[in-house]
């Protein structure tokens, strides 16, 4: 497992912010470990995002704790027969509307619906879709994600049609996409995660979709620790309409010199969490104390100065 320089990531060129977003898969948060919930809540307080989403919320105690500890937000949560919910929060200063998009369940009742938040910021309307897609590296898992991605493209076209004037919709899609590829019957037939992401990028760039996947300050967002047989993986993503702009952050560099999967330069989403720990032991401790997923932080900049 790689380790990283434990330095704070700062933006390269400050730009006027429209709003900030934090997205975090918190790994089966049931409220049975108050210490873990306390750390997660304190992290959100420290980051102070305008909008945040937590995935894999399980248990009413979590919801009530967040309501008590974060009084400056309005909270919304998905509902249904699934055990893992998506919780979305937005600061009171924004005019916002929340809805569920059941098409992302893809005919499987126990999958999570999409959690859609529409916000108005200085006269501009933004639609944010929070997703927790199918987690499985089997052919059916890849197929379900493919159907879920198609729902993204379809929804984007619908939003473009109802956008004001000749403008394209301000559309942002983010969350745990579980882009893990497919294992079939030997390496000859496997589809690596990079191929799944490449196909996603190809469809996003179509003129009829007009979206792109944001770059991240390090490639991997998930790790089950140094004792896991699974390597760290690139599972969490942010997609948005091509015309939208974001703040830039310095990429995080690995302690192990010469690793070509990490690049110097700037990216649009800052990955924060176990990747910031300076040793393997500290990474393992963070994963145990918080989550196997890092959280994603980014800022949408104003379209007009």
C-alpha positions as CSV (number, residue, x, y, z in Angstrom):
1,X,0.0,0.0,0.0
2,X,1.2,3.5,-0.8
3,X,1.7,6.2,1.8
4,X,1.5,9.9,1.3
5,X,3.0,13.1,2.4
6,X,0.9,14.5,5.3
7,X,0.7,18.0,4.0
8,X,-2.4,20.1,3.8
9,X,-3.8,20.5,0.2
10,X,-4.4,24.1,-0.8
11,X,-6.0,25.6,-3.9
12,X,-3.7,27.0,-6.7
13,X,-5.7,30.1,-7.8
14,X,-8.5,31.3,-5.5
15,X,-11.7,31.7,-7.4
16,X,-15.1,33.1,-6.1
17,X,-17.0,30.1,-4.7
18,X,-20.7,29.4,-5.6
19,X,-20.9,26.5,-3.1
20,X,-18.8,23.6,-1.7
21,X,-19.7,19.9,-1.6
22,X,-18.5,17.0,0.6
23,X,-19.3,13.4,-0.5
24,X,-18.4,10.4,1.8
25,X,-19.2,6.7,1.9
26,X,-19.1,6.1,5.7
27,X,-19.3,2.3,5.6
28,X,-22.3,0.9,7.4
29,X,-22.8,3.8,9.9
30,X,-25.4,2.4,12.4
31,X,-24.7,4.5,15.4
32,X,-23.5,1.5,17.4
33,X,-20.0,3.2,17.7
34,X,-20.6,6.7,19.2
35,X,-16.8,7.4,19.0
36,X,-16.8,6.8,15.2
37,X,-19.9,8.9,14.7
38,X,-18.4,11.7,16.8
39,X,-15.3,11.7,14.6
40,X,-17.3,11.8,11.4
41,X,-19.5,14.7,12.7
42,X,-16.4,16.6,13.8
43,X,-14.8,16.1,10.4
44,X,-17.9,17.6,8.7
45,X,-17.9,20.5,11.2
46,X,-14.3,21.2,10.4
47,X,-14.8,21.1,6.6
48,X,-18.0,23.2,6.9
49,X,-19.3,22.3,3.4
50,X,-22.4,24.0,2.0
51,X,-23.8,20.6,0.9
52,X,-22.8,17.1,2.0
53,X,-23.9,13.6,1.4
54,X,-23.2,10.4,3.5
55,X,-23.7,7.0,1.9
56,X,-24.5,3.7,3.8
57,X,-26.4,5.4,6.7
58,X,-28.0,2.7,8.7
59,X,-30.1,3.4,11.8
60,X,-32.2,6.3,13.1
61,X,-29.7,7.2,15.8
62,X,-27.3,8.5,13.1
63,X,-29.9,10.7,11.6
64,X,-30.9,12.2,15.0
65,X,-27.3,12.8,16.0
66,X,-26.6,14.7,12.8
67,X,-29.7,16.8,13.4
68,X,-28.5,17.7,16.9
69,X,-24.9,18.3,16.1
70,X,-25.2,20.1,12.8
71,X,-28.1,22.6,13.4
72,X,-27.2,24.8,10.4
73,X,-28.4,22.2,7.9
74,X,-31.6,20.9,6.4
75,X,-31.5,17.1,6.2
76,X,-33.0,14.6,3.7
77,X,-32.7,10.9,3.5
78,X,-33.7,8.2,1.0
79,X,-36.4,5.8,1.9
80,X,-37.4,2.3,0.8
81,X,-36.8,-1.4,1.6
82,X,-33.0,-1.0,1.2
83,X,-30.9,-1.1,4.4
84,X,-28.3,1.5,3.3
85,X,-29.6,5.0,2.8
86,X,-28.2,8.2,1.3
87,X,-28.4,11.2,3.6
88,X,-28.1,14.7,2.0
89,X,-27.7,17.9,3.9
90,X,-27.7,21.5,2.7
91,X,-27.2,24.8,4.6
92,X,-30.3,26.8,5.5
93,X,-29.0,29.8,3.4
94,X,-29.8,27.9,0.2
95,X,-33.2,27.5,-1.4
96,X,-33.4,23.8,-2.1
97,X,-35.7,20.9,-3.2
98,X,-35.1,17.2,-2.5
99,X,-36.5,14.2,-4.4
100,X,-35.8,10.5,-5.0
101,X,-35.0,9.1,-8.4
102,X,-36.1,5.5,-8.4
103,X,-34.9,4.7,-11.9
104,X,-31.4,4.3,-10.4
105,X,-32.7,1.2,-8.5
106,X,-32.6,-0.5,-11.9
107,X,-35.5,-2.8,-11.1
108,X,-33.8,-4.1,-8.0
109,X,-35.8,-3.1,-5.0
110,X,-32.9,-3.3,-2.5
111,X,-30.7,-0.9,-4.5
112,X,-30.5,2.7,-3.4
113,X,-32.6,5.3,-5.3
114,X,-30.8,8.4,-6.4
115,X,-31.0,11.4,-4.1
116,X,-31.5,14.5,-6.1
117,X,-31.0,18.0,-4.6
118,X,-31.9,21.1,-6.6
119,X,-30.4,24.3,-5.2
120,X,-30.6,28.0,-6.3
121,X,-27.4,30.0,-5.9
122,X,-27.5,33.7,-6.8
123,X,-30.1,33.1,-9.5
124,X,-28.5,30.0,-10.9
125,X,-30.1,26.6,-10.5
126,X,-28.0,23.5,-9.9
127,X,-29.1,19.9,-9.8
128,X,-27.0,17.5,-7.7
129,X,-27.6,13.8,-8.0
130,X,-26.0,11.6,-5.3
131,X,-25.6,8.0,-6.1
132,X,-24.5,4.7,-4.6
133,X,-24.3,2.3,-7.5
134,X,-24.2,-1.5,-7.6
135,X,-21.2,-3.0,-5.8
136,X,-20.2,-6.2,-7.6
137,X,-17.5,-7.3,-10.0
138,X,-19.6,-10.0,-11.6
139,X,-21.1,-9.6,-15.1
140,X,-24.5,-8.7,-13.6
141,X,-22.9,-6.1,-11.4
142,X,-21.2,-4.4,-14.3
143,X,-24.5,-4.7,-16.3
144,X,-26.5,-3.0,-13.6
145,X,-24.0,-0.1,-13.3
146,X,-24.2,0.3,-17.1
147,X,-28.0,0.7,-16.9
148,X,-27.5,3.2,-14.0
149,X,-25.0,5.2,-16.1
150,X,-27.5,5.3,-18.9
151,X,-30.0,6.8,-16.5
152,X,-27.5,9.6,-15.9
153,X,-27.3,10.4,-19.6
154,X,-31.1,10.3,-20.0
155,X,-31.7,12.6,-17.0
156,X,-29.1,15.1,-18.3
157,X,-30.8,15.4,-21.6
158,X,-34.1,16.0,-19.8
159,X,-32.6,18.7,-17.7
160,X,-31.1,20.4,-20.7
161,X,-34.5,20.6,-22.4
162,X,-36.0,22.4,-19.5
163,X,-33.0,24.7,-18.7
164,X,-33.7,28.4,-19.0
165,X,-33.1,29.9,-22.5
166,X,-30.5,28.1,-24.6
167,X,-28.3,27.2,-21.6
168,X,-27.3,23.7,-20.7
169,X,-28.3,22.4,-17.3
170,X,-26.0,22.8,-14.3
171,X,-25.9,19.1,-13.5
172,X,-23.6,17.4,-11.0
173,X,-23.5,13.6,-10.4
174,X,-21.4,12.2,-7.6
175,X,-21.0,9.4,-5.1
176,X,-19.7,5.9,-4.7
177,X,-19.9,4.5,-8.3
178,X,-18.2,1.2,-7.4
179,X,-16.3,1.4,-10.7
180,X,-14.5,-1.9,-10.1
181,X,-14.7,-3.5,-13.5
182,X,-15.6,-7.2,-13.9
183,X,-14.1,-10.5,-13.1
184,X,-15.4,-13.3,-15.3
185,X,-13.6,-16.6,-16.0
186,X,-9.9,-15.8,-16.0
187,X,-8.0,-12.7,-16.9
188,X,-8.6,-13.1,-20.7
189,X,-12.3,-12.2,-20.2
190,X,-11.9,-9.7,-17.3
191,X,-12.8,-6.0,-17.7
192,X,-10.4,-3.9,-15.6
193,X,-11.8,-0.9,-13.7
194,X,-9.9,1.4,-16.0
195,X,-11.8,0.1,-18.9
196,X,-15.2,0.7,-17.2
197,X,-14.1,4.3,-16.4
198,X,-12.9,4.8,-19.9
199,X,-16.3,3.7,-21.3
200,X,-18.0,6.1,-18.9
201,X,-15.8,9.0,-20.0
202,X,-16.5,8.1,-23.6
203,X,-20.2,8.4,-23.2
204,X,-20.0,11.5,-21.0
205,X,-18.1,13.4,-23.8
206,X,-20.9,12.7,-26.4
207,X,-22.4,16.0,-27.6
208,X,-25.9,14.8,-26.5
209,X,-24.6,14.3,-22.9
210,X,-22.1,17.1,-22.5
211,X,-20.5,16.1,-19.2
212,X,-17.0,15.2,-17.9
213,X,-15.5,13.3,-15.0
214,X,-13.5,15.5,-12.6
215,X,-9.8,14.9,-11.9
216,X,-8.9,14.0,-8.3
217,X,-5.8,14.8,-6.2
218,X,-5.1,11.0,-6.0
219,X,-6.5,8.2,-8.0
220,X,-7.8,5.8,-5.3
221,X,-10.5,6.6,-2.8
222,X,-11.1,3.2,-1.2
223,X,-8.8,0.9,0.9
224,X,-9.6,-1.9,3.3
225,X,-6.2,-1.5,5.0
226,X,-2.7,-3.1,4.6
227,X,-3.9,-6.6,5.6
228,X,-6.5,-6.8,2.9
229,X,-6.1,-9.0,-0.2
230,X,-7.8,-6.3,-2.2
231,X,-5.7,-3.3,-3.5
232,X,-6.8,0.3,-3.1
233,X,-9.4,1.2,-5.7
234,X,-10.8,4.2,-7.6
235,X,-14.5,3.9,-6.7
236,X,-15.8,7.4,-5.9
237,X,-16.4,9.9,-8.8
238,X,-17.8,13.3,-9.6
239,X,-19.3,14.1,-13.0
240,X,-20.6,17.5,-14.1
241,X,-21.8,19.6,-17.0
242,X,-18.8,20.6,-19.2
243,X,-19.4,24.3,-18.8
244,X,-19.2,24.3,-15.0
245,X,-15.9,25.3,-13.3
246,X,-14.3,24.2,-10.1
247,X,-11.5,25.2,-7.7
248,X,-8.1,23.6,-8.3
249,X,-6.1,21.7,-5.7
250,X,-2.5,20.5,-5.6
251,X,-2.2,16.7,-6.3
252,X,-1.1,14.6,-3.4
253,X,2.3,12.9,-3.9
254,X,3.2,9.5,-2.6
255,X,6.0,9.0,-0.2
256,X,7.3,6.2,-2.4
257,X,9.1,8.1,-5.1
258,X,8.7,7.0,-8.7
259,X,5.2,5.7,-8.7
260,X,3.8,6.7,-12.1
261,X,0.1,6.5,-11.1
262,X,0.5,9.8,-9.2
263,X,1.2,13.0,-11.0
264,X,2.3,16.4,-9.9
265,X,0.0,19.2,-10.9
266,X,-3.6,20.2,-10.1
267,X,-6.9,18.5,-9.9
268,X,-10.5,19.5,-9.3
269,X,-11.6,17.2,-6.4
270,X,-9.5,17.0,-3.2
271,X,-9.4,13.5,-1.8
272,X,-9.1,13.6,2.0
273,X,-8.8,10.9,4.6
274,X,-6.5,7.8,4.8
275,X,-4.5,9.2,1.9
276,X,-3.3,12.0,4.1
277,X,-1.7,9.7,6.6
278,X,2.1,9.6,6.6
279,X,2.5,5.8,7.3
280,X,0.8,2.5,6.6
281,X,0.0,2.1,10.3
282,X,-1.6,5.5,10.4
283,X,-3.6,4.8,7.3
284,X,-4.9,1.5,8.9
285,X,-5.8,3.5,12.1
286,X,-7.8,6.1,10.1
287,X,-9.7,3.4,8.1
288,X,-10.6,1.7,11.4
289,X,-11.7,4.9,13.1
290,X,-13.5,6.6,10.2
291,X,-14.2,4.6,7.0
292,X,-12.7,2.5,4.2
293,X,-13.5,5.4,1.9
294,X,-11.8,8.8,1.8
295,X,-14.2,11.7,1.4
296,X,-14.3,13.9,-1.7
297,X,-14.3,17.7,-1.3
298,X,-14.8,20.2,-4.2
299,X,-16.0,23.7,-4.8
300,X,-18.1,24.9,-7.7
301,X,-17.0,28.4,-8.7
302,X,-19.3,31.2,-9.8
303,X,-20.2,31.3,-13.5
304,X,-20.2,35.1,-13.4
305,X,-17.6,37.2,-11.5
